[in-house]
Amino acid sequence: MKKLHRLLAMTLALLLVMSTFAWAEDAETPDSVPEEMEASQEETAAVADDTVLFSVYEQEVTKAEVNQLLNEMAAQDYVEDTNDYDTAIEYMVQRIVVEHQISELGLDKFTPEEEEAFRADAEAYYKAYDVDVDAFYDWLLQSASYDRLQEKLFEGQDISASEEEIRETFETYAEQDKQVIDNNIASYEISQYYYGSEFWYQPGGYRGILHILLNTDQELLDAYQTAQASFEEAQNAAEGEEASGTPVTAEDVEAARAALLTNHQKMIDDIYNKLEQGETFQSLISLYGTDPGMQVESNLENGYAVHQDSILWDPAFTAGAFSEKMQKPGDVSDPVIGTNGIHILFYLRDIPEGYVEMTDEIRALIENFITDYKKNAIISAAMTEWIEQANVQYNEEAINAAKAMGAETDE
């Protein structure tokens, strides 16, 4: 799984979310709304629009106000439909108590110089993205006041990540990775290489493999592959069935293989002779190799990661990497004919099993996660306290009636 998404998705900063949505809420309502929204509004008409659904600090909020927010939330996919009164009301209560705290602390007061800077930013944004300047200016002021409140909340609080916390977090997620991917190489490779998932655990059994892919004669390679495919088709045919085309024997396949190797024998011999004379495999890659991947420095340094159960590589390549000639680092394979041509493989290293190295990037990710987690805990605790002090009164009967009218439509 992707750690960036997996970790940071857990640390939703409530005030930031609220300030971000506040701009959208202040924006103009679209000229038209989806049909399902219109239907929802008609169906809940049994509860009058001016009915008070709840009050905070004696500020009354009507069904019409909640409906307006629900329409805007649904239009931007914050809720699935316009019947989600619970989410909208919770959001509005939180926003009101936050804005009350901001006002009480005077955090929404800005100097003329600050206001001028915000106005300049709004106008610059308007030129770039054609947005409503006044609406964006108001959002910038509100967002800045929310930032001030967060800073106030975090004053004197220890929100840093200790070395112990970093290590424990790393090991927790690395161990989770191990449980998911250990002994499941196919799943590991599909997740990592096809979906870009990052794992903090390296399964065992992997080798770092270098190879020289020769500039192979395509016509001879095609002839060998065609013969091999036809022979395998005949071998796999059900008893009593005949394979299509002219029957191909094992001798035909071997003859095509021999023709291909004979055509490249001089180059193959040159490579093995130079290795015998002490030249490094890496130096021969640059002389004879045609695989662009082997020109990448990290691949030359570490090798391709190949497991005997790998699904990423040409099966012939994988088989060559684990052939009898490849017993220990430093070994060189016999020529291997694969989909892309003739390979000569080099057993560079065993890739260590276990937790991966905690890089600077991983460390920074964990530090941010822990810091955000602590910030979110502080915000949540403050929000709970503020709501308790806000004397929130809910008109449960009206809320349930509004939800029930919408629910009847879904049935």
C-alpha positions in Angstrom: 0.0 0.0 0.0 1.1 3.6 -0.4 2.4 4.8 2.9 1.8 8.5 2.0 -1.9 7.8 1.6 -2.2 5.2 4.3 -0.6 7.3 7.0 -1.7 10.8 6.2 -5.3 9.8 5.5 -5.5 8.9 9.2 -4.6 12.4 10.3 -7.4 14.6 8.9 -6.9 18.1 10.2 -10.4 19.3 11.0 -9.8 23.0 11.0 -8.0 22.8 7.7 -10.9 20.8 6.1 -13.4 23.3 7.5 -11.5 26.3 6.2 -11.1 24.7 2.8 -14.8 24.0 2.4 -15.8 27.4 3.8 -14.7 29.1 0.5 -16.7 26.7 -1.6 -19.7 27.3 0.7 -19.4 31.0 0.3 -19.3 30.7 -3.5 -22.4 31.3 -5.6 -24.9 28.5 -5.8 -25.1 26.9 -9.3 -28.0 28.1 -11.4 -29.2 24.5 -11.6 -29.0 21.6 -9.3 -29.1 17.8 -10.1 -32.5 16.3 -10.3 -31.9 14.1 -7.3 -31.2 17.2 -5.2 -34.5 18.9 -6.4 -36.4 15.7 -5.5 -34.9 15.6 -2.1 -35.8 19.2 -1.4 -39.4 18.6 -2.5 -39.7 15.5 -0.4 -38.6 17.2 2.8 -40.9 20.1 2.3 -43.2 18.6 5.0 -40.7 20.2 7.4 -40.9 23.9 6.8 -37.8 25.7 5.5 -37.9 28.1 8.5 -38.0 25.2 11.0 -35.1 25.5 13.4 -33.1 22.2 13.4 -30.5 23.2 16.0 -29.0 26.1 17.9 -25.5 26.9 19.0 -24.7 29.8 21.4 -28.4 30.6 20.9 -27.7 31.0 17.2 -30.6 29.3 15.4 -30.0 27.3 12.2 -33.0 26.5 10.0 -33.7 23.6 7.7 -33.2 25.9 4.7 -29.7 26.7 5.8 -28.9 23.0 6.3 -30.4 22.2 2.9 -28.3 24.8 1.2 -25.1 23.4 2.8 -26.2 19.8 1.9 -26.6 20.8 -1.8 -23.2 22.4 -1.9 -21.6 19.4 -0.1 -23.2 16.9 -2.4 -22.2 19.0 -5.5 -18.6 18.6 -4.4 -18.9 15.0 -3.2 -18.5 15.7 0.5 -21.7 13.7 1.0 -23.3 11.0 -1.1 -26.7 12.7 -1.2 -28.7 15.6 0.2 -30.4 13.5 2.9 -27.2 13.4 5.0 -28.4 15.8 7.7 -26.2 14.3 10.4 -23.0 15.2 8.5 -24.1 18.7 7.6 -25.3 19.5 11.1 -22.1 18.2 12.6 -20.1 20.3 10.2 -22.2 23.4 10.9 -21.9 23.0 14.7 -18.2 22.6 14.5 -17.8 25.6 12.2 -19.9 27.8 14.4 -18.0 26.9 17.6 -14.7 27.4 15.9 -15.7 30.8 14.5 -16.9 31.7 18.0 -13.5 30.9 19.4 -11.8 32.8 16.7 -13.9 35.9 17.4 -13.6 35.6 21.2 -9.8 35.5 20.9 -9.7 38.3 18.3 -7.9 36.1 15.8 -10.0 37.5 12.9 -8.6 41.0 13.2 -5.9 41.9 10.7 -3.8 45.0 10.1 -4.4 47.1 7.0 -1.1 45.8 5.6 -2.2 42.2 6.1 -5.5 42.9 4.5 -3.8 44.6 1.6 -1.5 41.5 1.1 -4.5 39.2 1.1 -6.3 41.4 -1.4 -3.3 41.3 -3.7 -3.1 37.5 -3.4 -6.9 37.2 -4.3 -6.5 39.4 -7.3 -3.4 37.4 -8.5 -5.4 34.2 -8.1 -8.3 35.7 -10.0 -6.0 36.5 -13.0 -4.6 33.0 -12.9 -7.8 31.0 -12.3 -10.7 33.4 -13.0 -12.3 33.1 -9.5 -14.5 35.5 -7.6 -12.0 38.0 -6.1 -14.2 39.0 -3.1 -15.1 35.4 -2.3 -11.5 34.3 -2.4 -10.4 37.3 -0.4 -12.9 36.4 2.3 -11.7 32.8 2.3 -8.0 33.9 2.6 -9.0 35.9 5.7 -10.9 33.1 7.2 -8.2 30.5 6.4 -5.6 32.8 8.1 -7.8 33.1 11.2 -8.1 29.3 11.4 -4.4 29.0 11.1 -4.0 31.4 14.0 -6.4 29.3 16.1 -4.4 26.2 15.4 -1.2 28.0 16.3 -2.8 29.1 19.5 -3.9 25.6 20.3 -0.4 24.2 19.7 1.4 26.8 21.9 3.4 25.0 24.6 2.3 21.6 23.3 4.9 18.9 22.5 3.9 17.8 19.0 7.4 16.7 17.9 8.2 13.0 17.1 10.6 11.3 19.4 13.2 8.8 18.1 11.4 6.0 19.9 8.0 7.0 18.4 9.6 7.1 14.9 11.2 3.7 15.3 8.0 2.1 16.8 5.8 3.5 14.0 8.2 2.3 11.3 8.4 -1.2 12.8 4.6 -1.4 13.2 4.0 -0.7 9.6 7.0 -2.8 8.4 5.6 -5.8 10.3 2.2 -5.3 8.8 3.8 -5.3 5.4 5.5 -8.6 6.3 2.3 -10.2 7.3 0.7 -9.2 4.0 3.4 -10.0 1.5 5.6 -12.7 3.1 5.3 -16.0 1.1 3.2 -14.2 -1.5 5.6 -13.0 -4.1 3.0 -12.5 -6.8 1.0 -10.1 -4.7 4.1 -8.3 -3.6 5.3 -7.7 -7.1 1.9 -6.8 -8.5 1.3 -4.2 -5.7 4.8 -2.7 -5.9 5.5 -2.6 -9.6 2.1 -2.3 -11.1 0.3 -0.2 -8.5 3.3 1.8 -7.1 2.8 0.5 -3.5 5.7 1.1 -1.1 6.7 -1.7 1.3 8.9 -1.4 4.3 9.7 -5.1 4.4 11.7 -7.0 1.8 10.7 -10.7 1.3 13.5 -13.3 1.3 14.7 -15.2 -1.7 15.5 -12.3 -4.0 18.7 -12.0 -6.0 20.2 -9.0 -7.6 20.8 -10.0 -11.2 22.8 -8.2 -13.9 22.6 -9.3 -17.5 24.0 -8.7 -21.0 21.2 -8.7 -23.6 22.9 -9.3 -26.9 22.0 -7.6 -30.2 20.2 -10.7 -31.4 19.3 -11.6 -35.0 15.5 -11.1 -35.0 14.8 -13.5 -37.8 16.6 -16.4 -36.1 15.0 -15.5 -32.8 11.5 -15.5 -34.3 12.2 -18.9 -35.9 13.3 -20.4 -32.6 10.3 -18.9 -30.7 7.9 -20.1 -33.4 9.3 -23.6 -33.2 9.2 -23.6 -29.4 5.6 -22.4 -29.3 4.5 -24.9 -31.9 6.2 -27.8 -30.0 4.6 -26.7 -26.7 1.2 -26.4 -28.3 1.6 -30.0 -29.5 2.7 -31.2 -26.1 -0.2 -29.4 -24.4 -2.9 -30.6 -26.8 -5.5 -32.9 -25.4 -5.1 -36.6 -26.1 -6.6 -37.4 -29.5 -6.3 -33.9 -30.7 -3.9 -32.7 -33.4 -2.0 -29.5 -33.1 -2.6 -27.0 -35.9 0.1 -26.6 -38.6 3.0 -28.8 -39.4 4.1 -31.0 -36.5 7.3 -29.7 -34.7 9.6 -32.0 -32.9 12.0 -31.5 -30.0 14.8 -31.9 -32.5 13.3 -29.0 -34.6 13.3 -26.7 -31.5 16.9 -27.7 -30.7 18.0 -27.1 -34.3 16.5 -23.6 -34.2 18.1 -22.9 -30.9 21.5 -24.1 -32.1 21.2 -21.9 -35.3 20.5 -18.9 -33.1 23.4 -19.5 -30.7 25.8 -20.4 -33.5 25.1 -17.2 -35.3 26.2 -15.3 -32.1 28.8 -17.7 -31.0 31.8 -15.4 -31.6 30.2 -12.6 -29.4 29.3 -15.1 -26.7 32.8 -16.5 -26.7 34.3 -13.1 -26.5 32.3 -12.3 -23.4 33.2 -15.5 -21.5 36.9 -15.1 -22.5 37.1 -11.5 -21.2 35.5 -12.6 -18.0 38.1 -15.4 -17.7 40.8 -12.7 -18.2 39.5 -10.7 -15.3 37.3 -8.1 -16.9 34.2 -7.1 -14.8 30.8 -8.1 -15.9 29.7 -4.4 -15.5 32.3 -3.3 -18.0 31.1 -5.9 -20.5 27.5 -4.6 -20.2 28.6 -1.3 -21.7 30.4 -3.1 -24.6 27.8 -5.7 -25.5 24.5 -5.0 -23.7 21.5 -3.6 -25.4 19.1 -3.4 -22.4 18.5 0.4 -21.6 17.7 -0.7 -18.0 21.3 -1.8 -17.5 22.5 1.7 -18.2 20.6 3.0 -15.1 23.1 3.5 -12.3 20.9 2.1 -9.5 20.2 -1.1 -11.6 23.9 -1.5 -12.2 24.6 -1.1 -8.5 21.8 -3.3 -7.1 20.8 -5.5 -10.0 17.3 -6.5 -11.0 15.4 -8.0 -8.1 14.5 -11.6 -9.2 12.8 -14.3 -7.2 12.3 -17.8 -8.3 8.5 -17.2 -8.0 8.7 -13.8 -9.8 6.0 -12.9 -12.2 7.6 -9.7 -13.5 10.3 -11.3 -15.7 10.4 -13.4 -18.8 10.2 -17.0 -17.4 13.4 -17.9 -19.3 15.1 -15.0 -17.6 13.9 -16.1 -14.2 14.9 -19.7 -14.8 18.4 -18.6 -15.9 18.8 -16.5 -12.7 18.2 -19.7 -10.7 19.9 -22.2 -13.0 22.6 -24.7 -11.8 25.3 -22.3 -12.9 24.0 -19.6 -10.5 24.8 -20.9 -7.1 26.5 -17.9 -5.4 27.2 -14.2 -6.0 29.8 -13.9 -8.8 28.5 -16.8 -10.9 27.6 -16.3 -14.6 24.9 -18.2 -16.4 25.0 -20.1 -19.7 23.4 -18.2 -22.6 19.7 -17.9 -22.0 17.3 -17.4 -24.9 14.3 -15.3 -23.8 11.5 -13.3 -25.4 13.8 -10.3 -26.1 16.9 -12.3 -27.2 20.0 -13.9 -25.9 21.0 -13.1 -22.3 24.1 -13.8 -20.2 23.2 -13.3 -16.5 25.4 -12.4 -13.6 24.6 -13.3 -9.9 25.4 -9.9 -8.3 24.1 -10.4 -4.7 21.5 -11.8 -2.4 19.0 -9.1 -1.4 18.7 -9.1 2.4 15.4 -10.2 3.9 13.8 -8.0 6.5 12.8 -4.4 7.2 14.1 -2.0 4.6 16.5 0.8 5.5 14.7 3.8 7.0 15.6 6.5 4.4 15.4 10.2 5.0 12.2 10.2 3.0 10.6 7.5 5.2 11.7 9.2 8.3 10.2 12.6 7.2 6.9 10.8 6.3 6.7 9.2 9.8 7.7 12.5 11.5 4.9 14.3 9.7 2.4 11.6 10.5 3.2 11.6 14.2 3.1 15.4 14.3 -0.2 15.6 12.5 -1.6 12.8 14.7 -0.7 14.8 17.8 -2.1 18.0 16.3 -5.3 16.3 15.4 -5.6 14.9 19.0 -5.3 18.4 20.4 -7.8 19.8 17.9 -10.3 17.0 18.6 -10.0 17.5 22.4 -10.5 21.3 22.0 -13.5 20.8 19.7 -15.1 18.4 22.2 -14.6 21.0 25.0 -15.9 23.9 22.9 -19.1 22.0 21.8 -19.8 21.0 25.5 -19.6 24.7 26.4 -21.7 25.9 23.4 -25.0 24.7 24.7 -26.0 23.0 21.5 -29.7 22.3 21.3 -31.0 19.8 18.7 -34.6 19.7 17.4 -34.5 15.9 17.1 -38.1 15.7 16.0 -37.6 18.0 13.1 -34.3 16.5 12.1 -35.7 13.0 12.1 -38.7 14.1 10.1 -36.5 15.7 7.5 -34.4 12.6 7.3 -37.4 10.3 7.2 -39.0 12.2 4.2 -35.8 11.7 2.3 -35.5 8.1 3.4 -39.0 7.3 2.0 -37.8 8.3 -1.4 -34.9 5.8 -1.4 -37.3 2.9 -0.7 
